[in-house]
Amino acid sequence: MHVIKAMPLPASAQAVEDALDALAAVMADLSLPLDVRKRAGQAHRLMHPCRDPVTVRRMEREQGLRE
């Protein structure tokens, strides 16, 4: 009998951040074809509004865009 250990799923906000990080890595990988990197950029732009507003405000403060 196999025992399956329950693993907590990441919160939605974390899943969005993980996906955006992965897409950013694809966009930055110059070994990939340009059309692949462009499509990753399009997906990144479409997912960006899904970010948690708290995360967006924190990032803006870190970048000096918000007080």
N, C-alpha and C positions, 0 to 999 in steps of 0.2 A: 504494500500500500504506500502510495506517495503522499507526502504531506506538502501542501501548497501554502507557503507563507504569504499572508496578505501584505501587500505593499501599498502604502498610502499613495494615492494619485496626487500629482502636483495641483495646486490651486489653479484656477483658470488664468489668473494674472501671471503666474509663473510659467504656465504653458505658453502663453502669448509671448512672454519675454524670451523663452527658450527658442521658440520658432523664429522670432526676429533676429536673435543672435545667430542662428543657423543660416538664415537667409543672408545676413551681413557677411558671414564667412564665405558663402558661395559668391557673393558679389565681389569680394576682395581677392578671390582665387584666380589669378591671371592665367593659370594653366587650363582653365575651363573656357569653352568657346564663348565669344561675346554674346551671342543670342541667349545662351543659358544664363549668363550673368545679368543680362537685361531683364529676362523673365523673373529672375529672383528679385531684382529691384522693383519690378511691378508688383510682385506679391508682397514685398516689404511695405511698399506705399499703401497697399490695400489693407494690410494688417495693422498698420500704425494707429489708426483711430480706435482699435480695439484695446489699446493700452489702458491700464488702470490710471485714472486721473491723478491719483496720489503719486504714482511713479512718474508721470509726465511732469508734475510740479517739482518733484525732487530733482529730476534730471535737468530741468530748466534752471533751477537754483544753482546746481553744480556747474552749469555752463555759463552762469552769469546773466541769463536771460530773464531772470525773475528774482525779486528780493525776498 
